[in-house]
Amino acid sequence: MRQFLLFITIIAVGLLFIARLFYLQIYNSSGHDLYEDNAIRKVYDYPKRGFVYDRNGELLVANQPSYDVMVIPREVEPLDTLEFCELLKIDKSQFIKKYEKARHYSPRLPSVFVSHLSKEDYAVLQEKMRKFQGFYIQKRSLRDYETTIGANVLGDIGEVNNGDIRRDPYYKMGDLKGKQGIEASYEKTLRGVKGIKFIQKDRFNKNIGPYKGGKFDTIPEQGKDITITIDAQLQAYGELLMQNKRGGVIAIEPATGEILSMVAAPTYDPNLLVGRDRSKNFTKLYNDSIAKPLFNRSLQGVYEPGSPFKLMNALIALQEGVVTPEETVTCYAGYKYGNRFMKCHCHRGTRNDMIGGIQRSCNAYFATTYRKILDKNGNASEGIDNWSKHAQSFGLGNFLNNDLFVGQKGRIPDRAYYKTIYPNTFYSTYTISNAIGQGEVATTPIQLANMAAAIANRGYYFTPHIIKNIEGETLPEQFTQPKYTTIDRDNFEPVIEGMLQVYKKGTAASLQIKDIDICGKTGTVENFVKIDSVKTQLTDHSIFLAFAPKNNPKIAIAVFVENGYWGSRFAGRIASLMIEKHIKGHTTRKDMEDWLLRHTLENEYAKPFSGESFGINGYTTLQIVEEQEYYRLKKELNRINKAES
């Protein structure tokens, strides 16, 4: 009986092995994974990354050759480490660190050992690579930025990390991918598809030729070229005007939602983040926690919008029928509510209708208007929710669903937001600062520029976007379908007329441009920071919103200049000049241009760190740039004008 059981067991085990062998070799032979086969070397062939052009066909980003030393740890044989380190221009400790990192990643798969060799180093090393088994040189492309502008627009590429590899199996250790800007937003479009060659090895680990005659090899697919919406000359001009200042500028074409210019100041040369010095330069830029050059203020800067938000309150009031354009409010140099007083620049006894209220930026007019909106049905809780929905229909208080890599939601508060502060009772006076774009309202420059575009279009906007054309593709519907606000078209006319009068005889009268009807709104926002746990007022932010021409808008723009004193002083000048530059192709207000080049705000930004007195309301004497810096900027301006002509 025992012999019979033993016989049966042997037969069963034999049949099990045969069945398993049949499954692996016959039924599931396709399961052979070339990528896991130790007898086959995988050599990747990297495609050229797609080129980037501006809206006028100017080449912004191309490629340059790069050479990486690759390593397959298990194939490394004893070598002269000192000689190899000398050739690679590294020391022995770096060699050990890089080798251990590669071995930890995978002893069988290739990874980058030293990246971005120069052509000279590559020529010297190539002749001696046969002495270093397990190492080989791989060629691929690095970015070549044909310009020094638009760093926050273009972005850069860098090595993938472990998280990138886990999220997308396409990437292997040492691969490059877009890290910021359009390089990140359109990574899959620009990168193309890697090719691969499978090389058969013998039992001595020597290459003996293509695996199965190259049957499974693939050729690389080059990345697609893209055209972005940015006007390179307008971008360069905007960056020049923002030299020695901090803030953000966004210019949009209202008819399409295309972003004409996206300036984040301060900026940097995108070529700093190319090649072997990328990591060192990135660390230096990242660690600049004061100027924050890597922080895209035009997309990520969240500011109170100030007086430009009065336009929104005017539109909502007209839509809700709580005011008419002709109704007037008397201003007594401010607005009194309870035992508080909101100051205003209007002369005591000034009577403002809607157009006059916008023209003079009257706080009393808009405080009255805001309260009428919230108190329309005698229930301020319902009123603020209704107010909030109208404002959000302009794309405020949320992400715009655009194709930009970073952004912020901003904030348009509603009753739910105020529940923790005012859980039971709620009155319109509690949030009166919203009437003048301060308090809890917060926007980004791109949101405010989009609001200007919606006003210019009399009630609709296109999602702001940076892509104009992708080789062989059509744009997504999200960029070509209009988004309508909750405000009727007719209600925009008195508001737009008020914006025109801001330029004709209001707070921006000194900024007029000949032959262009510009509609705009100045803004001055109080700027408080905590210094040693004490709330301290610094110089106000300068804000400006505009579009032009009035009846056939070609550009809508929002400018935020941190610590820029008041709306027309810095932001208004920049907006007017960029509008003229875009519409005419040149500028006539050389006085404003020269003023901006001559003045710097760097002393304002140094205040919290210098112990300097902040002066009255945070203001100190406006600083002039040194003559050498001024002439450098003038030379750069001449270069931009020459390039455009």
Buried (B, 14 or more C-beta within 10 A) or exposed (E): EEEEEEEEEEEEEEEEEEEEEEEEEEEEEEEEEEEEBEEBBBBBBBBBBBBBBBBEEBBBBBBEEBBBBBBBBEBBEEEEEEEBBEBBEBEEEEBEEBBEBBBEBBEBBBBBBBBBBEEEBBEEBEEEBEEBBBBBBBEBBBBBBBBBBBBBBBBBBBBBEEEBBEEEEBBBBBBBBBBBBBBBBBBBBBBBBBBBBBBBBEEEBEEEEBBEEEEEBBEBEBBBBBBBBBBBBBBBBBBBBBBBBBBBBBBBBBBBBBBBBBBBBBBBEBBBBBBBEBEEBBEEBEEBEEBBBBBBBBBBBBBBBBBBBBBBBBBBBBBBEBBEBEBBBBBBBBBEBEEEEBEBBBEEEBEBBBBBBBBBBBBBBBBBBBBBBBBBEEBBBBBBBBBBBBBBBBBBBEEBEBBBBBBBBBBBBBBEBBEEEBEEEBBBBBBBBBBBBBBBBBBBBBBBBBBBBBBBBBBBBBBBBBBBBBEEEEBEEBBEEEBEBBBEEEBBEBBBBBBBBBBBEBBBEEBBBEEBBBBBBBBBBBBEEEBEEEEBEBBBBBBBBBBBBBEEBBBBBBBBBBBBBBBBBBBBBBBBBBBBBBBEEEBBBEEBBBEBBBBBBBBBBEBBEEEEEBEEEBBBEBBEBEEEBBEBBBEBBEEBBEEBE
